[in-house]
Amino acid sequence: MATRSWVSLGNGFWDGTTNWTENVLPGVGDDVVIDVAGDITVTHRQSTPVINSLIAEENLSITSNSLLSIQFQGIINGDFALINGRLVSGGNINLNGDSTWDGGTVSGGGVITNTGVLTVGK
C-alpha cells in the first residue's frame, strides 16, 4: 500500500503513468489523492485494481465501461461524471460537487451522498 498523488498540472487520463508520483499508477490497496492547483479533470477510462481510498479535490470522470472500485472511503470535492462507467464502493462516497450520471452502474455496500446538483441522463 502506498499513497499515489496526481502530479500533472493539467487534464489527463488516470491510466497515464506520468500523471502520478514516481510514474506509478495507483494499485491494489493504494490511497489516491488528486489535488493540484487549478481546475482540471481526471478521466478514468480503463479498469484498475481496487484502491483503498480516494480524495479528489479536482473533477473526476469515469467513462468507457471502465471500473473504479474503492474499498473504503471516497471524497470527491470537484465535479463528478459517470458516463457509461462503473463505480463500486465498499465504503461511503461523498460527492460534494455537481454530478452527472449518464449510463453506467453503481454498486457495492457503501452509501453515496451527493451534496451538489445531480443531473441524470442528458
VOBA-1610 file (N, C-alpha, C; in pm, whole numbers, padded with zeros to 5 digits, always signed):
BEGIN
Met+00083-00118+00000Met+00000+00000+00000Met+00087+00125+00000Ala+00044+00220-00082Ala+00116+00347-00090Ala+00016+00458-00115Thr+00062+00582-00100Thr-00020+00695-00141Thr+00026+00737-00278Arg-00066+00742-00372Arg-00037+00784-00509Arg-00105+00918-00531Ser-00028+01018-00569Ser-00080+01152-00590Ser-00069+01191-00736Trp-00172+01261-00784Trp-00173+01316-00919Trp-00073+01430-00922Val+00020+01429-01018Val+00122+01534-01025Val+00113+01619-01150Ser+00034+01576-01248Ser+00017+01655-01370Ser-00058+01783-01337Leu-00020+01893-01401Leu-00083+02021-01375Leu-00201+02049-01468Gly-00234+01951-01552Gly-00345+01970-01645Gly-00435+01849-01648Asn-00539+01857-01734Asn-00629+01744-01754Asn-00549+01623-01798Gly-00603+01504-01770Gly-00532+01384-01814Gly-00608+01258-01782Phe-00550+01148-01826Phe-00610+01016-01807Phe-00548+00945-01687Trp-00633+00883-01608Trp-00592+00806-01490Trp-00484+00706-01528Asp-00494+00645-01646Asp-00403+00538-01686Asp-00270+00589-01742Gly-00246+00719-01738Gly-00117+00773-01782Gly-00017+00773-01668Thr+00084+00690-01677Thr+00178+00675-01565Thr+00248+00806-01527Thr+00275+00892-01624Thr+00347+01016-01593Thr+00261+01116-01516Asn+00133+01088-01501Asn+00044+01176-01424Asn+00053+01152-01274Trp+00124+01048-01232Trp+00126+01005-01091Trp+00266+01012-01032Thr+00271+01022-00899Thr+00401+01022-00829Thr+00480+00899-00869Glu+00609+00921-00888Glu+00704+00815-00923Glu+00666+00741-01051Asn+00578+00802-01134Asn+00535+00740-01261Asn+00476+00601-01241Val+00401+00585-01130Val+00340+00456-01098Val+00189+00476-01083Leu+00113+00396-01155Leu-00033+00402-01145Leu-00079+00354-01008Pro-00190+00408-00959Pro-00247+00356-00834Pro-00278+00207-00849Gly-00245+00131-00745Gly-00265-00013-00750Gly-00346-00063-00632Val-00347-00193-00617Val-00425-00258-00513Val-00391-00201-00376Gly-00494-00154-00305Gly-00477-00105-00169Gly-00418+00033-00155Asp-00393+00103-00266Asp-00333+00236-00257Asp-00436+00341-00217Asp-00387+00445-00149Asp-00467+00564-00121Asp-00436+00664-00232Val-00541+00719-00293Val-00523+00806-00409Val-00564+00949-00373Val-00477+01044-00408Val-00502+01186-00383Val-00489+01262-00515Ile-00595+01336-00550Ile-00593+01420-00671Ile-00619+01563-00624Asp-00512+01642-00618Asp-00522+01777-00565Asp-00407+01861-00620Val-00434+01937-00725Val-00333+02025-00784Val-00392+02164-00800Ala-00308+02261-00827Ala-00355+02398-00849Ala-00437+02403-00978Gly-00540+02483-00977Gly-00622+02499-01097Gly-00741+02406-01097Asp-00817+02414-01205Asp-00939+02336-01222Asp-00917+02237-01335Ile-00891+02112-01301Ile-00860+02010-01401Ile-00959+01895-01391Thr-00959+01810-01494Thr-01041+01689-01495Thr-00953+01568-01519Val-00969+01468-01433Val-00902+01340-01449Val-01006+01243-01505Thr-00973+01179-01616Thr-01065+01085-01681Thr-01019+00943-01657His-01106+00865-01596His-01080+00723-01568His-01146+00644-01682Arg-01065+00587-01773Arg-01119+00524-01893Arg-01084+00376-01905Gln-01004+00325-01811Gln-00968+00184-01812Gln-00983+00129-01671Ser-01025+00004-01661Ser-01043-00057-01529Ser-00910-00064-01455Thr-00919-00051-01323Thr-00800-00052-01238Thr-00823-00146-01121Pro-00716-00184-01051Pro-00732-00264-00930Pro-00811-00187-00824Val-00855-00257-00723Val-00929-00196-00614Val-00835-00107-00533Ile-00868+00022-00528Ile-00788+00113-00446Ile-00848+00119-00306Asn-00769+00161-00211Asn-00813+00170-00073Asn-00906+00289-00050Ser-00862+00409-00093Ser-00940+00530-00072Ser-00909+00632-00180Leu-00998+00731-00190Leu-00981+00837-00289Leu-01020+00970-00229Ile-00930+01068-00242Ile-00962+01207-00211Ile-00932+01286-00337Ala-01037+01343-00398Ala-01021+01419-00522Ala-01073+01559-00501Glu-00984+01656-00506Glu-01023+01797-00500Glu-01054+01849-00640Glu-01027+01768-00739Glu-01047+01807-00879Glu-01165+01730-00937Asn-01198+01758-01063Asn-01307+01690-01131Asn-01264+01549-01170Leu-01359+01455-01162Leu-01332+01316-01195Leu-01442+01264-01286Ser-01402+01198-01394Ser-01496+01141-01489Ser-01463+00993-01508Ile-01564+00907-01494Ile-01547+00763-01517Ile-01622+00731-01647Thr-01550+00683-01748Thr-01608+00665-01881Thr-01575+00529-01940Ser-01630+00504-02057Ser-01589+00394-02146Ser-01596+00256-02083Asn-01698+00229-02003Asn-01712+00098-01938Asn-01598+00065-01844Ser-01522+00164-01800Ser-01414+00139-01705Ser-01472+00116-01565Leu-01396+00050-01482Leu-01437+00017-01346Leu-01343+00083-01248Leu-01399+00166-01159Leu-01323+00221-01046Leu-01384+00163-00920Ser-01304+00091-00845Ser-01351+00025-00723Ser-01274+00080-00604Ile-01350+00134-00506Ile-01290+00194-00387Ile-01329+00109-00266Gln-01229+00055-00199Gln-01253-00036-00086Gln-01318+00034+00032Phe-01269+00152+00066Phe-01319+00223+00184Phe-01379+00357+00142Gln-01327+00468+00191Gln-01389+00598+00171Gln-01345+00668+00043Gly-01440+00740-00018Gly-01411+00826-00131Gly-01469+00964-00107Ile-01390+01068-00133Ile-01437+01206-00123Ile-01401+01275-00253Ile-01503+01323-00324Ile-01480+01393-00449Ile-01538+01533-00433Asn-01451+01632-00420Asn-01495+01770-00399Asn-01511+01847-00529Gly-01453+01797-00637Gly-01476+01856-00769Gly-01602+01795-00829Asp-01630+01831-00953Asp-01745+01773-01021Asp-01716+01627-01055Phe-01823+01547-01061Phe-01811+01403-01088Phe-01900+01366-01205Ala-01848+01287-01297Ala-01928+01238-01410Ala-01912+01087-01423Leu-02024+01019-01429Leu-02027+00875-01457Leu-02094+00860-01592Ile-02013+00829-01693Ile-02063+00821-01830Ile-02028+00683-01885Asn-02122+00591-01874Asn-02103+00453-01920Asn-01988+00384-01850Gly-01960+00422-01727Gly-01856+00358-01648Gly-01919+00282-01532Arg-01834+00226-01448Arg-01880+00151-01331Arg-01805+00198-01207Leu-01881+00225-01101Leu-01824+00266-00973Leu-01869+00165-00868Val-01773+00105-00799Val-01803+00009-00692Val-01743+00065-00564Ser-01825+00066-00458Ser-01779+00123-00332Ser-01804+00027-00217Gly-01698-00005-00143Gly-01713-00083-00022Gly-01741+00004+00099Gly-01718+00133+00084Gly-01743+00229+00191Gly-01822+00346+00138Asn-01831+00449+00215Asn-01910+00566+00175Asn-01833+00653+00078Ile-01908+00713-00015Ile-01851+00809-00109Ile-01930+00938-00099Asn-01859+01049-00080Asn-01920+01181-00075Asn-01889+01255-00204Leu-01994+01291-00277Leu-01981+01370-00399Leu-02023+01512-00363Asn-01926+01601-00348Asn-01953+01735-00297Asn-01964+01841-00405Gly-01931+01806-00528Gly-01950+01898-00640Gly-02075+01856-00717Asp-02092+01914-00834Asp-02204+01873-00918Asp-02173+01739-00983Ser-02277+01658-01005Ser-02258+01524-01061Ser-02346+01503-01183Thr-02291+01434-01280Thr-02365+01392-01399Thr-02356+01242-01410Trp-02471+01175-01416Trp-02475+01030-01433Trp-02548+01001-01562Asp-02478+00949-01661Asp-02535+00922-01792Asp-02490+00783-01836Gly-02561+00681-01791Gly-02525+00543-01821Gly-02425+00492-01720Gly-02410+00362-01717Gly-02316+00300-01625Gly-02386+00245-01502Thr-02306+00194-01408Thr-02362+00132-01289Thr-02285+00176-01163Val-02359+00174-01054Val-02301+00199-00922Val-02341+00082-00836Ser-02245+00022-00764Ser-02278-00093-00680Ser-02184-00097-00560Gly-02211-00193-00471Gly-02129-00210-00351Gly-02210-00181-00227Gly-02146-00198-00113Gly-02216-00185+00015Gly-02212-00046+00075Gly-02144+00048+00012Gly-02133+00181+00069Gly-02249+00270+00033Val-02256+00384+00100Val-02359+00484+00075Val-02294+00597-00005Ile-02363+00640-00111Ile-02315+00753-00190Ile-02401+00874-00157Thr-02336+00982-00114Thr-02405+01105-00079Thr-02366+01213-00179Asn-02465+01274-00242Asn-02443+01380-00339Asn-02493+01511-00279Thr-02403+01608-00259Thr-02445+01735-00199Thr-02457+01847-00301Gly-02415+01821-00425Gly-02425+01922-00531Gly-02547+01895-00617Val-02549+01956-00734Val-02656+01934-00831Val-02632+01801-00900Leu-02736+01718-00907Leu-02726+01587-00973Leu-02808+01591-01101Thr-02740+01564-01215Thr-02807+01554-01343Thr-02799+01410-01388Val-02916+01351-01416Val-02921+01212-01459Val-02963+01209-01605Gly-02881+01143-01690Gly-02909+01140-01834Gly-02881+01274-01898Lys-02893+01278-02028Lys-02868+01404-02098Lys-02990+01448-02170
//
